[in-house]
Structures are given as structure tokens and as C-alpha cells.
Amino acid sequence: MFDFDLAELYRVETRALKQAVKRNILRFPEDFMFVLDKEEWQQVITNCDNLPEKIKFSPVPPMAFSELGVAMLSSVLKSETAIAVNIQIMRVFHSVTRFLLDNSELRLEIEQLKKGLAKTDKNLDMVFLYLDELVDKRETEPKRKRIGFKPDEN
């Protein structure tokens, strides 16, 4: 996102946003924010029809922020909106962390169940193997005549 869009979003002047970033420049590495060069800015102006007129003719190229930069920006700006966004980001981060911890406990339980099932599968395989051996053994043994019973007529 561009600085002028974020200034509107956070309800501060673009000038104030740029000053806050410059005062806290160590908080904005390249993957958080960068300044477009003049050629890049001309390409944006050429390709984007919906830019405000006063922005199009600005001699200073804008800052562009990644999602990480947008989040960091909320921590350096002083507007009520920026503070509210920053608080919400912290709450979401905490919720995600808690979810991942809860999920990791669930994942451990699932792994234990899988191990138990693997043991059960091995035991069932052994039972069927023994049953197959018994059937094979019975089929290879000579048939014994039963005393006192009538032979099947079928």
C-alpha cells in the first residue's frame, strides 16, 4: 500500500506519516517499506487511473508498504485509528499463538492415536497371518474319518 492510502486509512496527514517513518526508520527494513524511484512512480501513474490528481503530480515518489510495514506503521503513528489497529493486531497475534499451542497439543494426541492404531494394525496382521497358516495347515493334513457320524451326503 502507498503512504497516501495508509495516511487516509490511519487518519493522519501523509506528511505526518512520512515523518513518523523517518523518525523510526530502523523499524522499516526493505521487506516492510521502500520508496518508489521516479521511473516506478511514473509507471504507477500511467497504469492507475484512479489516483487522486494531487498525488499524480507530486514531485516526491511515495513510500510503499508490505503487510508487515502496515502493521509496524500502526505502532509508530499516534492517531486513535492507528492505536486501535495496533491493539487489534496484538490481540490477533495472541489468538493465533494460543491456537497454535492448542493445535500442537491436539497434534500430539493425534500422533499418539496413530501409533496406537499402527500397533493394532500390526497385531491384526499377525492374527490374520496365523489364521492363514492354520487354514493352510488344515488343508494339507489328511482328512480324518469321524467315528460315529454319518458322512455328509452333499
Order of alpha helices (4+ residues) and beta strands (2+ residues): alpha-alpha-beta-alpha-alpha-beta-alpha-alpha
